[in-house]
């Protein structure tokens, strides 16, 4: 048997298996129990043999759980699955799809890019098999708490890359579809890459990398040495680890760190393939009937990781910026990154008070008449070809 440290939780009412508590590989993790008693509880804690757990689920009257977070994490997939079954059974749900880019690029560590040919194939599948809603139709059902039509889909994009204008928009127009584009306003017209792209460019793309680097600033450290092995591999590890650290930092601190890192690694020219739209491009983009504009903060922080004052500045500022650029109201918002760790009740309250009609998050699930208006789920789309996209859509919608 192998210890999977599975953290899978199951419901059961059976005697406590006293014979398994002395399992040598798992004994340090075994919960303290009231031997031989029975009750209803969550079982199969981290460290228990998964094969045993599947065959003989049990419960105990008294369990010392590792932490509240651990059992919540274990329940979360089950809760999401039950919600999806409920929504499919009751009907009237909408699958909101999340895209970022439509472009063919050689490196894409964040997996944000969908090739234009693949996006064209996605739209063809949607046109043939589903009902792609306009934003106005989506509003009617979500805000009016009405059942969505069968096979309802809404298309959304985050960030505001220039390829949204040059590649995604023409394909949407070709297929007669509309999408909601959430724009990080601070980058528009800046001529700068988004911060995660700049970090990628500095650490992964440009060559040659120095054989030695020891960079430290504001609690972030990047270090590698040719004596420790392949520099490119160390740089990739640094990119993956430090992306998460930068994500949680205030925008001003993050920008200062990137500026200092540029100085250490030498000046690098921004890549034309990774730029956001200019103001002029955004104006032309927003004039298309295939496009509805929403806000996405100014500088794309993880909002829950910054203080309420910065959250308010980012959310209100993005709305104000875009309305000034376009001369029209901006009524929609999406949380940067959008997982449960990236927004909180304060964030949702600020978005609501800013006057946004609804707000998108980034966790899998359907939108239905009972969905939370200010953190509804979306399905993240990757660079799949047409057949795989059709299969994924079937999985999204049917299990």
N, C-alpha and C positions, 0 to 999 in steps of 0.2 A: 504494500500500500504506500501511497505517496501523500505527504502532507501538503495540501494545496494552499494552506492559509487562506481558505476560500472566502471567509466572511459572508457566506450565504446563510440566510436565515429562513427557518421553516417553522410552521405551526404544528403542534402535536400535543397529545395527552398520552404519555407512556411512562413507565417507571424509569427512574434515573439509572443509567447504566454504570453502576459502580465499578465494573470490571475495566472500563475504558479510561478511568481517571488516572490510572497509573501508567498509561502509555508513555514510554520514555521520550520519544521525539517531541511529544506535545505537552508533557506534564507541566512545563513552566507556564503554559497558556491556559491550562484547564481551569474553568471557573469553580470557585468554591461553592459547594452545593449542600443542601440538606439531604443526605443520602436516603434514597428509597422513596422520597415523597413525589407526588405528582401534582401538576398544575398546568395551566396554559401559559406559555412563555415563548420568547424567541430563543432559538437554539442554533447550534453550529457556529460557535464563535471562532475567531481567528486562531489557527493552529490545530484545529481538530481534523482528523483524517476525513477527507471529503467522501471517500467511498463508504466509510462507516456511516457518515451522516446521511447519505442518500438512502442507505439500506435500513438504518435504525434511527430515525429522528426521535429525539427525546426532549423532555422538559424537566426543570427542577424548580423547587419551591423558592429557592434563594440562589440567585446567580450574581456573581460579581462581574459585570460587563466591563470590557476594556474602556469604553467611554460612550457618552451619549451620541457623539458624532458617528462612532463606528456602527451602532445598530441602525441609526438613521440612514447612513450610507448603504447599509445592506438592504433596507426596506425600499429605498428609492426606486430601483429598477422594477420591483414588483408593483409599486404604486403606479408608475408610469404605464406599465403593461396593462394593469386593470383599467386605467383611464382610457387607454386606446381601445380596449375591448368594449368598454361602455360606449364610447363615441361611435364606434363602428356599428354596434348593436342598435343604438338609438337613431343613428343616421343624422343628417343635417350638420356635418362637420366639414371644415375647410382645411386643406393642406397648404400652409404658407411656406413657400420655398425661399431659401436664402442663398443668394449668389454674392460674389465680390467683384470678379474680373472676367472679362471675355477677351482673351489674348493668348498667343502661343509664345511662351518664354522658355529659355533653356533651364533655368533653375527656379524652383518654387517651393521653398522649405515650409511655408505656411499652408500650402495646398489651397490657395485662393483662386487660381486661374482655371478657367474653362476655355478650351480651344474654341474659336469661332465655329468651326464645323460641328463640334459637339453641341454647342449651344443651339445652333440651327436645328440639329437633330432633336434636341430636347423639346424645342418649341413645336416641331412637327408631331412628336408623340403627344404632347399636351393638346394640340389642336384636334387630333384624331380621337383621343380617348377621354378627355376631361373638359371641364368647363372653366376656362380661365376668366376670372372676374376682373372687372375694372376696380379701381380703388373706391369709387363711389358705390358700387354694388357691395363690396366688402363692408364699407361703413354702414350701409343700410342694414345688413344682417347682424354685424357685431354690435353696433351701438343701439340698434332697435331690438336686440335680443331675439332675433328671428332665426329659424332653422335655415342653414345654408342649403343650396340645391345640391343634388347628388353629383359627386365628382368635382366639387368646387376646389379651385386652386387660385392662390394669389402669388404673384412673382414679386420678389423684393431684392434689392441690392444694397450693400453697405459700403461706405467709405467715400466714393466719388472719384475713382480713377478715371483718367482721360479716355481709356478704352471703353468705358461705359457709353460715352458719346460717339466714339468712332466705330465701334464694333457692335455693342449690344443694341443700341437704339435702332440702327438700320434693320437688324434682324427682327426686332419686335415689330417695327413698322411693316416689314415684309409679311409677317404672319398675322397682322391686325390685332396685336396684343398690347397690353399696358403693364408697366411695372412701377413699383414705388421705390425710389432711390433715396437712401438716407446719406446725407453728405456731411463729412467732417469739415466744417466751414473754414477753420483756421488754415488749412492746407490749400484751399482754393486760391489760385493766383500766386502762391508763394514760390513756385519753382523748386520746391523741396520734395523729396521723397517722404512718404509716411515713415514714422520713426522705426518701425520693424523692418522696413525695406532698407533704410539707411544702415541699420545694424547688420543686416545681411550683406549689404554691399561692402562694408568695412571689414567684416570678418570672414566672409565666405567667397566673395566674387573676385575682388581685386588681388592681383599678384604682382610681385612676390610678397608674401607675408614675412615679417621679421622673424628671425629664428628665436629671438627671445622677446617676451613682452611681460611686463609686470605693471599693470595699470590699476589704480585704486582711487575711488572718489565717492564720497557720500554713501558709504556702505556697500558699494559695488566694486568687486575686484575681478579683473580678467588677467589670467597669468598662463603662460605656456613657455615651454623650452624645448628646443630640438633634442636635448639630452633625455627628455622624457618620452620620446617617440615622435611619430608623424605630427608635424605642426598643423597641417590641414585638419586632421582628425581632432586635435585639441581645440582648434578654433571652432569647429562645428559643435563640439560639446559646450564650449563657452557661449556660443550663440543660443543654443537651446536653453541653457540654464539662465543666462542673463536676460533673455527676453521676458521670462516670467518676473524677474526682479524689476526691470524697467516698467513693465505693465502696471505695477502697483505704485509707481512713483508719481508725485505731482508733475505736471507738464514742464514747469520751469526747471526743476531739478533734472529731469530726464534730458531736456534739451542741452543743459550745461554739461552733462556727462558725455553726450554724443559729440558736442563741440570739442571737448578735451580729448576724446578718443580719436577724433579726426586729426588733431594736432599730433598725437602719438604715432598714428599710422600714416600720416601724410595726407595732403588734400586729395580728395577724390571727386570726380565730376558726377553729378547726378545723372541717372540713366533715363533717357527719354521714354523708355518702355514702362517706367514705374512712376511716372509723374501723375499728380492729380490734375483735374481740369483747371484751365485758366478761368477768369471771370467771364471772358467773352465766350468761351466754350460752354460754360454753365448756362449762360443766357440763351444761347442757341439750343442747347440740349433741352432746357425746360420749356421751350416753345413747342416741342413735339407733343402730339396727342398720346404718344406711347409712353410719356414720362410724367410722373408726379413726384415732386420733390418733398423730402422730409429731412429732418435734422438728425445729427449724429455726434453731438458735442463739437467743440472747436478743435481740440488737439488729441482726441481719442485716448483718454485715460480709462482705467478701470474705476468707475465712479465710486463704488463702495469702498475703495481703498484710499480715497482722499477725503478731506474734511467737508462738512456740509457747505461751507462758504465756497469752496472750489467747485463742488458739484453744481451749486446754483449758478456760478459764473459760467461754467462750461455749457450747461443746458440752456439757460436764458441767452447766453452769448451766441450760441449757434443759431438759435431762432432769429435773433436780432440781425446777425450777419447775413443770413440767407435772405431775409425779407428785404434788407437794404440792397442786396445785389439784384434781386429779381423784381422788386416792387410789387410783391403780392404776399398774402399770408402763407405761412408755413405751419401746417396743422398736425404733422406727424413726427414721431421720434422713435429712434431705436437706441438701445444701450450698447455702447462699445463692448465688444467681446460677448456680452449678453448672457453669460452663465449665471447661476445662482450666487456665485461669489463676486459678481461684478456690479450688482445693484442691490439695494435694500429698500426698506420702507421709506426712508428719507428720500432716496432717489426717485421713487415712484411718486411721492408727494410733490416734489419739486417739478417733475414732468407734468403732473396734473395741474399744478398751480400756474405753470408757464402757458397753459392754454392748449396743450396738445390733445387732440381727440382720442388718440390711442398710441400705445408704445409697444414696440416689438422687443422680445428677448431672443435668446439663442439656446433653447433646449428643445428636444424633440417632442412633438405632440401635435394634436389637432386643435384648431380653433373652432369653437362651437358657441351656441347662444349663451352659455354660462361661463365662458372664458374670462379671465381677468383682463380688463380693458388696457391696463397699464403694465402688463408683462405677459403678452400672449406668446405662445411657442412658435418656432419655425423649424423646418427640416433643412439642414445644411447640405448643399449640393456640391459635389466634387466634379472632377474632369472625367465624366463617364461618357462613353459613346452612346449612340441611340439605343441599342438593345439593352445595355446595362442600365441606362437611365429608366427604360420602361420596366425592367425588373425591379429596380429600386423603388420606383413609384408604386408598384404592386405591393412591395414589402411595406412601404410607408402606410399604405391604405388598408392592407388586408392581413398584416401580421408578420 
